[in-house]
Amino acid sequence: MKSNYFKSAVLLGILLLTGCGKAHVKADTDISNLRAYQNIYIADVVVNSKEQVADLISLNEQTAIDIKNRLQAATCAAGTYNLVESNAAAVSNSINVATQVDIVYGSRAKRYFLGFGAGKGYLTSTLTVTDNTNGTVVFSLLSKSDIKFGITGGDMRVVLTENADKLVNAYTTRL
């Protein structure tokens, strides 16, 4: 009997430490003949946040650069496509990759002191791949994450990193 209480306490402790910030990625539109394309243009990543504090604005800018660099690296590593460095409008057989991240950091103090949804932080990342000639969506990915509580209020930076990891991995598997 004591063993069950101990296991339950350990599980609860782990949940409190992690803050329940798992990323969930789903394909809104799945691939339609991606191999027909030869060139990929990765547009600048857009990161929007409700909070406009200097350190978070800096984090948003760094996140945008990081995600774009990782998408470019994944595209090069696939070895199947030419990475086009400028807008691919004049290039035939091209697809454009646009990524947007919308984030609400929430209140770490509220998550710590009140918990269970108070001060909740969340983010949604959308990656859309479109045909350059006609604008048709080739495929799109949607990744959502949230953080409701954590032993130290949870860290949205960790959630943001995990969300980006999942989004880039989902993109990579489709190349």
PyMOL commands that set and color helices and strands:
alter all, ss='L'
color gray80, all
select helices_A, chain A and resi 2-18+34-36+54-78+88-90+108-113+156-174
alter helices_A, ss='H'
color red, helices_A
select strands_A, chain A and resi 24-29+39-42+46-49+82-84+94-104+121-131+137-147
alter strands_A, ss='S'
color yellow, strands_A
deselect
rebuild
show_as cartoon
